[in-house]
Amino acid sequence: MSETTHDATVAVTAAPSPDAGLTAAELAAKYGLAVSGARPSLVEYIRQLWGRRHFILAFSQAKLTAQYSQAKLGQLWQVATPLLNAAVYFFIFGLILHASRGMSRDVYIPFLVTGVFVFTFTQSSVMSGVRAISGNLGLVRALHFPRASLPISFSLQQLQQLLFSMIVMFIVAIGFGSYPGASWLLIVPALVLQFLFNTGLALIVARMGARTPDLAQLMPFILRTWMYTSGVMFSINHMLQGHSEWIVRLLQANPAAVYMDLMRFALIDGYGSSNLPPHVWAIALCWAVAVFAGGFVYFWKAEERYGRG
């Protein structure tokens, strides 16, 4: 009797597992397991981002509040910094180099201030985007959330900063004879398109900066070169008179120049449509959609690699 019981016990112990021979992928599929940190589908990723919209907004507001928390003037530096830059550029380019050719002072000063503020919006979005992942590794490694939340949040922070600074732009424009009119309504679509473009650009450099942190040291030089070729301090149309038409159109189609010119056209009475390239709104829309969509997909494709290694 004891031998029979022993044989039955051995038979039960030696019975093959029902999972024997299954691969890891088959086991995961059988029991509903998923790889930790795996990249979701694009549609699911967008859904997750929408679910984190309150976090994105709160994070951007917290960053904006903390940005100048150690300075005595606090948030006033949001306005003072680009305004001081505009003053320096006016002294060098307006008074010494006479870059205001073709424009009166009543047009050139709001032209310059608007250009500096609008380009700073793009510049700051890129600089914060390039450090979005590499500068927040603790947060990325500690919590599970769509990583695109970070560069989008930083772009939103820069938008809020620009909206605050636009009070100065309005005061300067009015002070030099450009009063509110119907054209000022164009500010809204121009800002929306630039925000989409900046966010796409921030997503692109965020992925690049996550892999190559040294890019943050190189980016200021790239942005400075971009600024000098975008007509921040001078009118491309006036400065390049006598040059080949295709060169002028190429520089005017530069996205930074496009969004600055749209804002100038909306705000400044003396800055007419003759200063804009043909089909300027179509160009602005194409830049915004192409860079945002391309940047979003480019960033999403490396989702599972952020914060690792």
C-alpha positions in Angstrom: 0.0 0.0 0.0 2.8 2.4 0.8 4.6 1.6 -2.4 1.5 2.4 -4.4 1.1 5.8 -2.7 4.8 6.6 -3.3 4.5 5.8 -7.0 1.4 8.0 -7.3 3.2 10.9 -5.6 6.2 10.6 -8.0 3.8 10.5 -11.0 2.1 13.7 -9.8 5.4 15.5 -9.1 6.8 14.5 -12.5 3.7 15.8 -14.4 4.7 18.3 -17.0 3.8 22.0 -16.5 1.1 23.3 -18.8 3.4 26.3 -19.5 6.4 24.1 -20.5 7.8 25.1 -23.8 6.2 28.5 -24.0 8.3 31.4 -24.9 8.5 34.6 -22.7 6.3 36.4 -25.2 3.7 33.6 -25.2 3.7 33.5 -21.4 3.1 37.2 -21.3 0.3 37.0 -23.7 -1.3 34.1 -21.8 -1.3 35.8 -18.5 -1.8 39.4 -19.6 1.7 40.6 -18.7 3.3 43.6 -20.3 6.9 44.9 -20.4 7.5 47.6 -17.8 7.8 51.0 -19.5 6.8 49.7 -22.9 5.8 52.2 -25.5 2.0 52.4 -26.0 0.4 52.8 -29.3 0.2 56.4 -30.7 -3.5 56.7 -30.0 -3.1 55.3 -26.5 -0.2 57.7 -25.9 -2.3 60.7 -26.9 -5.1 59.4 -24.6 -2.7 59.2 -21.7 -1.4 62.7 -22.4 -4.9 64.0 -22.3 -5.5 62.3 -19.0 -2.4 64.1 -17.6 -3.5 67.6 -18.9 -4.0 68.9 -15.3 -0.5 67.7 -14.4 1.0 69.4 -17.5 -0.7 72.7 -16.7 0.1 72.6 -12.9 3.8 71.7 -13.6 4.2 74.6 -16.1 2.7 77.0 -13.6 4.9 75.7 -10.8 8.0 76.1 -13.0 7.0 79.6 -14.0 6.6 80.6 -10.4 9.9 79.1 -9.3 11.9 80.5 -12.2 12.6 83.8 -10.5 11.8 82.9 -6.9 15.3 83.8 -5.8 15.3 87.2 -7.4 14.1 90.3 -5.6 12.1 91.6 -8.6 10.6 88.1 -9.0 8.3 87.7 -12.0 9.1 91.2 -13.3 12.2 89.7 -14.8 9.9 87.9 -17.3 9.4 91.3 -18.8 12.7 93.0 -17.9 15.0 90.5 -19.6 13.6 90.7 -23.1 13.1 94.4 -22.7 16.7 95.0 -21.7 17.8 92.8 -24.7 15.6 95.0 -27.0 17.3 98.1 -25.6 20.7 96.7 -26.2 19.8 95.7 -29.8 18.3 99.1 -30.4 21.5 100.9 -29.3 23.8 98.6 -31.4 21.6 97.9 -34.5 19.3 100.9 -34.5 21.7 103.7 -33.6 25.1 102.5 -34.5 24.6 100.1 -37.4 21.4 101.8 -38.7 19.6 98.5 -39.3 16.3 100.4 -39.2 16.7 101.5 -42.8 13.4 101.9 -44.5 11.5 102.4 -41.2 10.8 105.4 -39.1 11.6 105.3 -35.4 7.9 105.0 -34.5 7.8 101.8 -36.5 11.3 100.4 -35.8 11.1 100.5 -32.0 7.9 98.4 -31.7 9.2 96.3 -34.6 12.3 95.5 -32.6 10.6 94.9 -29.3 8.0 92.6 -30.9 10.8 90.7 -32.7 12.8 90.2 -29.5 9.8 89.0 -27.4 8.4 86.7 -30.1 11.8 85.1 -30.9 12.5 84.7 -27.1 9.4 82.6 -27.0 10.8 80.2 -29.5 14.3 80.4 -28.1 13.2 79.7 -24.5 11.0 76.8 -25.6 13.9 75.1 -27.3 16.3 75.7 -24.4 13.9 74.3 -21.9 13.0 71.5 -24.2 16.5 70.3 -24.7 16.8 69.8 -20.9 13.3 68.5 -20.4 14.4 64.8 -20.0 18.1 65.1 -19.1 17.3 67.7 -16.4 14.5 65.8 -14.8 15.8 62.3 -14.6 14.7 61.9 -11.0 11.1 62.5 -12.0 11.4 60.4 -15.1 12.8 57.4 -13.2 10.6 57.7 -10.2 7.1 58.0 -11.8 5.3 56.5 -14.7 3.7 59.1 -17.0 3.9 60.0 -20.7 7.4 61.6 -21.1 6.0 64.1 -23.7 4.3 65.8 -20.7 7.6 67.5 -19.8 8.5 69.3 -23.1 4.9 70.2 -23.7 4.7 71.6 -20.1 7.9 73.6 -20.7 6.5 75.1 -23.9 3.3 75.9 -22.1 5.4 77.7 -19.4 7.0 79.8 -22.1 3.6 80.7 -23.6 2.4 81.9 -20.3 5.5 83.9 -19.9 5.0 85.5 -23.3 1.3 86.3 -22.5 2.5 88.1 -19.4 5.2 90.0 -21.3 2.8 91.0 -24.1 1.5 93.8 -21.8 4.8 95.6 -22.5 4.5 94.9 -26.2 1.0 96.5 -26.2 2.3 99.5 -24.3 5.2 100.0 -26.7 3.0 99.6 -29.7 0.4 102.1 -28.4 3.2 104.5 -27.2 4.5 104.7 -30.8 1.1 105.3 -32.4 -0.2 101.8 -33.2 -3.6 101.6 -31.5 -5.8 98.5 -31.0 -7.7 97.6 -34.1 -9.2 94.6 -35.9 -5.7 93.5 -36.9 -4.9 92.8 -33.3 -7.3 89.8 -33.4 -4.7 88.1 -35.7 -2.5 87.8 -32.6 -4.5 84.8 -31.4 -4.0 82.5 -34.5 -0.4 83.6 -34.8 0.3 82.7 -31.2 -1.5 79.3 -31.5 0.5 78.4 -34.6 3.8 79.5 -33.0 3.0 77.5 -29.9 2.4 74.4 -31.9 5.7 74.9 -33.8 7.6 75.6 -30.6 6.2 72.5 -28.9 7.1 70.3 -31.8 10.6 71.7 -31.8 10.9 71.2 -28.0 9.8 67.5 -28.5 12.5 67.0 -31.1 15.4 68.5 -29.1 14.1 66.8 -25.9 14.7 63.4 -27.5 18.1 64.5 -28.9 19.1 66.1 -25.5 18.1 63.0 -23.6 20.6 61.0 -25.6 23.3 63.7 -25.9 23.2 66.1 -22.9 26.0 68.2 -24.4 23.5 69.5 -26.9 22.4 71.9 -24.2 25.8 73.5 -24.3 25.8 73.8 -28.1 22.2 75.0 -28.5 22.8 78.7 -27.5 25.2 79.1 -30.4 22.7 77.5 -32.8 19.9 79.8 -31.6 22.0 82.9 -31.7 22.9 82.1 -35.4 19.2 81.5 -36.1 18.3 84.9 -34.5 20.7 86.8 -36.6 19.3 85.3 -39.8 15.6 85.7 -38.8 15.2 89.5 -39.0 14.9 90.2 -35.3 16.8 93.4 -35.5 16.2 94.3 -39.1 13.6 93.9 -41.9 14.7 91.2 -44.3 12.7 92.8 -47.1 14.4 96.2 -46.7 17.9 94.9 -45.8 18.2 92.6 -48.8 16.9 95.1 -51.5 18.8 94.5 -54.7 19.5 90.8 -53.9 18.0 87.8 -55.7 14.3 87.4 -55.1 14.7 83.7 -54.1 17.2 84.6 -51.3 14.7 87.1 -49.8 11.8 84.6 -50.0 13.9 81.9 -48.5 14.9 84.0 -45.5 11.3 85.2 -45.1 10.0 81.6 -45.1 12.2 80.9 -42.0 9.6 79.9 -39.4 11.0 82.3 -36.8 10.7 85.2 -39.3 7.2 84.1 -40.3 5.8 84.2 -36.8 7.6 87.5 -35.9 6.3 89.1 -39.1 2.7 88.0 -38.4 2.8 89.5 -34.9 4.3 92.7 -36.3 1.7 92.9 -39.0 -1.0 92.5 -36.4 0.4 95.0 -33.9 2.2 97.8 -35.9 0.2 100.1 -38.1 3.2 101.0 -40.3 4.2 97.4 -40.9 2.1 96.6 -43.9 1.4 93.4 -45.9 4.2 94.3 -48.4 6.7 93.2 -45.7 5.2 89.7 -45.6 6.1 86.8 -48.0 3.3 85.5 -50.3 1.0 83.0 -48.7 2.4 83.8 -45.2 -0.5 82.2 -43.3 -0.2 79.0 -45.3 3.5 78.9 -44.6 2.9 79.5 -40.9 0.3 76.7 -40.8 2.6 74.2 -42.6 5.5 74.9 -40.3 3.3 74.5 -37.2 1.5 71.2 -38.3 4.6 69.6 -39.9 7.0 70.3 -36.9 4.4 69.5 -34.2 3.2 66.3 -35.8 6.7 65.2 -36.8 8.2 66.2 -33.4 5.5 64.3 -31.5 5.9 61.1 -33.4 9.7 61.4 -33.3 9.6 61.8 -29.5 7.0 59.0 -29.0 9.2 56.5 -30.8 11.8 56.6 -28.1 9.3 56.7 -25.2 10.6 53.4 -23.6 14.2 54.6 -23.6 13.9 57.9 -21.6 15.6 57.7 -18.2 17.3 54.4 -18.9 21.0 53.7 -19.3 
